Amino acid sequence: MIQTHQICKSWQDRTLFSKISFTFEQGICYGILGPNGSGKTTLLRCLSGELTPDEGMVTLIDKPILSFSPRQRARKIGVLSQESFYDLPFTVEEMVMMGRYPYQRRWPWDNEIDYQSVRAMMTELDVESLAQMPFSSLSGGEKQRVLITRLLVQEASILLLDEPMNHLDIQHQIRFLELIQEIRDQQNMTIIIVLHDLNIAAQFCDRLLFLADGKLLATGTAEELYTADLIKQVYQVDPIIVKHPTLKVPQVFMQLSQNR
Ligand SMILES: Nc1ncnc2c1ncn2[C@@H]1O[C@H](COP(=O)(O)OP(=O)(O)OP(=O)(O)O)[C@@H](O)[C@H]1O
């Protein structure tokens, strides 16, 4: 369980969000939604302990997040950030092996359990054929799949995912979402995922949080939140909201202005 207690964060003179109190329960998948610049990534970075709120506190299992060492945090919280596209001189396999760092204490660093975990997850994410290639030579989508593989071998019980499907084609988007869902169900993981796609969020997440206007504007299920009024308030657009033909969750469509 990870909790925010009245957290506030500003950047330069602008308040990104203030007084956010929320409990992220174990085993639930949360989607964080909101317009560009509303503070979604900043909230995620506060949850991981990478940023400290200006006011308030984040706790993990009722203890301040910063009371955990980086290695302890990494065993509990896995992060896939948007800024992971650095070009370090490592092979794909070496990049994935870095995900095992929280479990490696003495030389030789990598043991058979680490290799088994790395190989199994590379097969699952369809990156085993890239194993010996330099990470820097991959396409954007391939890099993203390698970084997702690295995240999953970390075996954290809370995943913080910042727009994880950027760069993925639709086949790999669906494989990724199904894999995360399967692992979540097996391991009772908490998933907190920043998304721009309201339709994927409605299908994938149990609960949604809308960040807008410097606050946590609304929380609930897609059924509760996807109203024309709220979508217009958050994004200043007039949506068309329908039910998904088979899943029956609300889906949001946009239409371009006809007056062009
Ligand atoms: N460390 C930082 N350096 C530069 N700008 C920052 C920093 N932290 C926050 N900001 C600013 O805070 C605002 C919110 O950024 P953040 O990335 O949290 O928003 P977001 O909701 O994730 O946006 P997007 O949907 O565009 O990814 C932006 O205007 C950003 O420029």
The ligand as an ORCA input file, in Angstrom:
! r2SCAN-3c Opt
* xyz 0 1
  N      12.322     18.972    -12.880
  C      11.627     19.669    -13.770
  N      12.242     20.301    -14.785
  C      11.555     21.032    -15.673
  N      10.220     21.184    -15.626
  C       9.553     20.582    -14.668
  C      10.220     19.789    -13.687
  N       9.300     19.318    -12.853
  C       8.117     19.776    -13.309
  N       8.274     20.533    -14.379
  C       7.178     21.219    -15.094
  O       5.995     20.851    -14.428
  C       4.910     20.700    -15.338
  C       4.246     19.350    -15.129
  O       5.067     18.352    -15.666
  P       4.677     16.818    -15.672
  O       5.687     16.144    -16.541
  O       4.510     16.327    -14.288
  O       3.231     16.852    -16.379
  P       2.449     15.689    -17.091
  O       1.033     15.801    -16.649
  O       3.103     14.369    -16.884
  O       2.578     16.126    -18.613
  P       2.509     15.315    -20.008
  O       1.106     14.806    -20.142
  O       2.788     16.377    -21.010
  O       3.547     14.234    -19.993
  C       5.472     20.907    -16.710
  O       5.120     22.196    -17.132
  C       6.962     20.739    -16.512
  O       7.667     21.550    -17.421
*
